Amino acid sequence: MVVHVFDQASQVAEAAAAVFTAQLLEKPDSVLGLATGSTPVDTYAELIRLHEHGVLDFSRATSFNLDEYVGLPPSHPESYIAFMKRNLFDRINLKRSYLPNGMAGDLERECLNYEALIREAGGVDLQLLGIGNNGHIGFNEPGESFVFDTNLTALTPSTIHANRRFFDSEEQVPRQALSMGIGTILQARHILLLALGQGKAEVVKGMVEGSITPQVPASILRGHPRVTVLLDRAAASLLS
């Protein structure tokens, strides 16, 4: 795990976009793992800018998103497919993008199918992650053990509360999601994790310096051979 600390959040976004640029220049048909939430928004804006200036071509790439809410139709503005279209897909020339289907009639079968799609694509080359206040990556919540495959997960009260800001009320926040599992994430060849702000400082310290434990799911990333962590100074403020 290599940790880089930047003075400003904008520099984190620029550095993250540079990692994507290097990946796509080296391998134009890369398989990209993408994330939602507020953290990657500026990175996506930078990718759009680079694409509009002719630096980045996504036409041969494929993307797989980490997760999707259960029960929100694609037309709902807070569904993750709507988020991705709004913040990235509608502005670049990516032709093949996949998210778990949270409206599937058989959610367990959908999880198996999503794993199969990733395998058929050759696996993820570069996986973008954020980190939740409770240490989750994707929607892999703290628990007694790590869940390794794409799965149906119940969101913890802390995650529901954290996501309340995107909805009119906390009651409207979905209680379940489909998420790539820890094992699915760890199979990516390169993992890029971003964290911003003082609110993430404690969990970043646990991820980087604490025990490897399912109580802090992101801590397992320390066992991966190639993880790049990009932080602003506030998120890094509690590191030794």
C-alpha positions as CSV (number, residue, x, y, z in Angstrom):
1,M,0.0,0.0,0.0
2,V,1.5,3.3,-1.2
3,V,0.1,6.4,0.4
4,H,0.3,9.9,-1.2
5,V,-0.8,13.0,0.6
6,F,-1.8,16.2,-1.2
7,D,-2.5,19.7,0.1
8,Q,-5.9,20.0,-1.6
9,A,-8.8,17.8,-2.7
10,S,-8.4,19.1,-6.3
11,Q,-4.9,17.7,-6.4
12,V,-6.2,14.3,-5.3
13,A,-8.6,14.4,-8.3
14,E,-5.9,15.3,-10.7
15,A,-3.6,12.6,-9.4
16,A,-6.4,10.0,-9.6
17,A,-7.1,11.1,-13.2
18,A,-3.4,10.7,-14.0
19,V,-3.5,7.1,-12.8
20,F,-6.5,6.4,-15.1
21,T,-4.7,8.2,-18.0
22,A,-1.6,6.0,-17.6
23,Q,-3.8,2.9,-17.5
24,L,-5.7,3.7,-20.6
25,L,-2.6,4.9,-22.6
26,E,-0.9,1.6,-21.7
27,K,-3.9,-0.6,-22.3
28,P,-6.8,1.2,-24.3
29,D,-9.1,-1.8,-23.7
30,S,-8.7,-1.7,-20.0
31,V,-11.4,-3.0,-17.6
32,L,-12.1,-0.2,-15.1
33,G,-13.8,-0.6,-11.8
34,L,-15.8,2.5,-10.8
35,A,-17.3,3.9,-7.6
36,T,-20.0,6.3,-6.7
37,G,-20.5,8.8,-3.8
38,S,-19.2,12.3,-3.4
39,T,-15.5,11.4,-3.3
40,P,-14.9,10.5,-7.0
41,V,-17.0,13.3,-8.5
42,D,-14.1,15.7,-9.0
43,T,-12.0,12.8,-10.4
44,Y,-14.8,12.1,-12.9
45,A,-14.9,15.8,-13.8
46,E,-11.2,15.7,-14.6
47,L,-11.6,12.5,-16.7
48,I,-14.3,14.3,-18.7
49,R,-12.0,17.3,-19.2
50,L,-9.2,15.1,-20.4
51,H,-11.5,13.3,-22.8
52,E,-12.9,16.6,-24.2
53,H,-9.3,17.7,-24.8
54,G,-8.5,14.6,-26.7
55,V,-6.2,13.1,-24.1
56,L,-8.4,10.2,-23.0
57,D,-10.3,7.7,-25.3
58,F,-12.6,5.3,-23.5
59,S,-14.1,3.7,-26.6
60,R,-12.3,0.4,-26.2
61,A,-12.6,0.3,-22.4
62,T,-15.2,-1.5,-20.3
63,S,-16.4,-0.5,-16.8
64,F,-17.9,-2.3,-13.9
65,N,-19.4,-0.4,-11.0
66,L,-18.9,-1.5,-7.4
67,D,-22.6,-1.5,-6.3
68,E,-26.2,-0.4,-6.7
69,Y,-29.1,0.1,-4.4
70,V,-31.8,-2.5,-4.2
71,G,-35.2,-1.3,-5.1
72,L,-34.4,2.0,-6.9
73,P,-35.3,2.0,-10.6
74,P,-32.7,3.4,-13.0
75,S,-34.9,6.4,-13.5
76,H,-34.5,7.4,-9.8
77,P,-32.0,10.3,-9.6
78,E,-30.2,8.7,-6.6
79,S,-29.8,5.3,-8.3
80,Y,-26.1,4.7,-9.0
81,I,-26.7,4.2,-12.7
82,A,-28.3,7.7,-12.8
83,F,-25.3,9.0,-10.8
84,M,-22.8,7.5,-13.2
85,K,-24.7,8.8,-16.3
86,R,-24.9,12.3,-14.8
87,N,-21.3,12.5,-13.6
88,L,-19.4,10.5,-16.2
89,F,-21.0,8.2,-18.8
90,D,-23.0,10.8,-20.7
91,R,-19.9,12.9,-21.2
92,I,-17.4,10.3,-22.4
93,N,-17.3,7.7,-25.2
94,L,-17.4,4.6,-23.0
95,K,-19.5,2.0,-24.9
96,R,-19.6,-0.9,-22.4
97,S,-20.6,-0.1,-18.8
98,Y,-22.1,-2.4,-16.2
99,L,-23.7,-2.1,-12.8
100,P,-25.5,-4.7,-10.7
101,N,-29.2,-4.7,-11.3
102,G,-30.9,-3.8,-8.0
103,M,-34.3,-4.3,-9.6
104,A,-33.6,-7.9,-10.6
105,G,-36.3,-10.5,-9.7
106,D,-33.7,-12.9,-8.5
107,L,-31.0,-10.9,-6.6
108,E,-28.8,-13.9,-5.8
109,R,-28.7,-14.9,-9.5
110,E,-27.9,-11.3,-10.4
111,C,-24.8,-11.5,-8.1
112,L,-23.6,-14.7,-9.7
113,N,-24.2,-13.2,-13.2
114,Y,-22.2,-10.0,-12.3
115,E,-19.3,-12.1,-11.1
116,A,-19.4,-14.0,-14.4
117,L,-19.5,-10.8,-16.5
118,I,-16.4,-9.6,-14.7
119,R,-14.6,-12.9,-15.3
120,E,-15.6,-12.9,-19.0
121,A,-14.2,-9.4,-19.4
122,G,-10.8,-10.6,-18.1
123,G,-11.0,-9.1,-14.6
124,V,-10.6,-5.5,-13.5
125,D,-7.4,-3.7,-14.4
126,L,-7.9,-0.6,-12.3
127,Q,-10.4,-0.4,-9.4
128,L,-11.4,3.0,-8.0
129,L,-12.6,3.0,-4.4
130,G,-13.7,5.4,-1.8
131,I,-14.0,4.5,1.9
132,G,-17.0,4.8,4.1
133,N,-16.9,6.4,7.6
134,N,-17.2,2.9,9.0
135,G,-14.5,1.5,6.8
136,H,-16.6,-0.1,4.1
137,I,-15.5,-0.4,0.5
138,G,-18.2,-0.8,-2.0
139,F,-21.1,-1.7,0.4
140,N,-19.0,-4.3,2.2
141,E,-20.0,-3.3,5.7
142,P,-18.2,-4.1,9.0
143,G,-19.0,-7.6,10.3
144,E,-17.7,-10.8,11.8
145,S,-16.1,-12.0,8.6
146,F,-15.2,-10.8,5.1
147,V,-17.8,-11.4,2.3
148,F,-15.8,-12.4,-0.8
149,D,-18.2,-12.5,-3.8
150,T,-20.7,-10.0,-5.2
151,N,-23.5,-10.1,-2.7
152,L,-26.8,-8.8,-1.4
153,T,-25.9,-6.7,1.7
154,A,-27.9,-5.0,4.4
155,L,-26.7,-1.4,4.9
156,T,-25.7,-0.5,8.5
157,P,-27.5,2.3,10.3
158,S,-24.3,4.5,10.0
159,T,-24.3,4.0,6.2
160,I,-28.0,4.8,5.9
161,H,-27.4,7.9,8.0
162,A,-24.4,9.0,5.9
163,N,-26.4,8.5,2.7
164,R,-29.4,10.4,4.0
165,R,-28.0,13.7,2.6
166,F,-28.8,12.4,-0.9
167,F,-32.5,11.8,-0.1
168,D,-35.4,13.9,1.2
169,S,-35.5,11.8,4.4
170,E,-33.6,9.0,6.0
171,E,-36.7,6.7,5.5
172,Q,-36.2,7.0,1.7
173,V,-32.6,5.6,1.9
174,P,-32.6,2.0,0.6
175,R,-31.8,-0.6,3.2
176,Q,-30.1,-3.1,0.9
177,A,-27.6,-3.0,-2.0
178,L,-25.8,-5.3,-4.3
179,S,-22.1,-4.9,-4.0
180,M,-18.9,-6.4,-5.4
181,G,-17.4,-8.5,-2.6
182,I,-14.1,-8.1,-0.9
183,G,-12.7,-10.9,-2.9
184,T,-13.9,-9.4,-6.2
185,I,-12.3,-6.1,-5.3
186,L,-9.0,-7.8,-4.3
187,Q,-8.8,-9.6,-7.7
188,A,-8.3,-6.2,-9.4
189,R,-4.7,-5.8,-10.7
190,H,-4.4,-2.2,-9.3
191,I,-6.6,-0.6,-6.6
192,L,-6.8,3.2,-6.3
193,L,-8.5,4.4,-3.1
194,L,-9.4,8.1,-2.5
195,A,-10.3,9.7,0.8
196,L,-11.0,13.4,1.5
197,G,-11.7,15.5,4.6
198,Q,-11.3,15.3,8.4
199,G,-14.3,13.0,8.6
200,K,-12.3,10.2,7.0
201,A,-9.2,10.7,9.1
202,E,-10.0,8.1,11.8
203,V,-11.0,5.4,9.4
204,V,-8.0,6.1,7.2
205,K,-5.7,5.6,10.2
206,G,-7.5,2.3,10.9
207,M,-7.1,1.1,7.3
208,V,-3.4,2.0,7.0
209,E,-2.1,1.4,10.6
210,G,-4.7,-0.7,12.4
211,S,-5.3,-4.4,12.5
212,I,-6.6,-6.2,9.4
213,T,-10.1,-6.9,10.5
214,P,-13.6,-7.3,9.0
215,Q,-14.6,-4.6,11.5
216,V,-12.7,-2.2,9.1
217,P,-13.2,-3.9,5.8
218,A,-10.8,-1.6,3.9
219,S,-8.0,-2.8,6.1
220,I,-7.8,-6.0,4.0
221,L,-6.4,-4.0,1.1
222,R,-3.0,-4.0,2.9
223,G,-2.7,-7.6,1.7
224,H,-3.0,-6.6,-2.0
225,P,0.2,-6.3,-4.0
226,R,-0.7,-3.0,-5.6
227,V,-2.8,-0.4,-3.8
228,T,-2.4,3.3,-4.3
229,V,-4.0,5.6,-1.7
230,L,-4.5,9.3,-2.4
231,L,-5.4,11.5,0.5
232,D,-5.8,15.2,1.2
233,R,-4.1,16.5,4.3
234,A,-7.2,16.4,6.4
235,A,-7.9,12.7,5.7
236,A,-4.2,12.0,6.4
237,S,-4.1,14.0,9.6
238,L,-4.1,11.1,12.1
239,L,-1.5,9.0,10.3
240,S,1.8,8.5,12.2
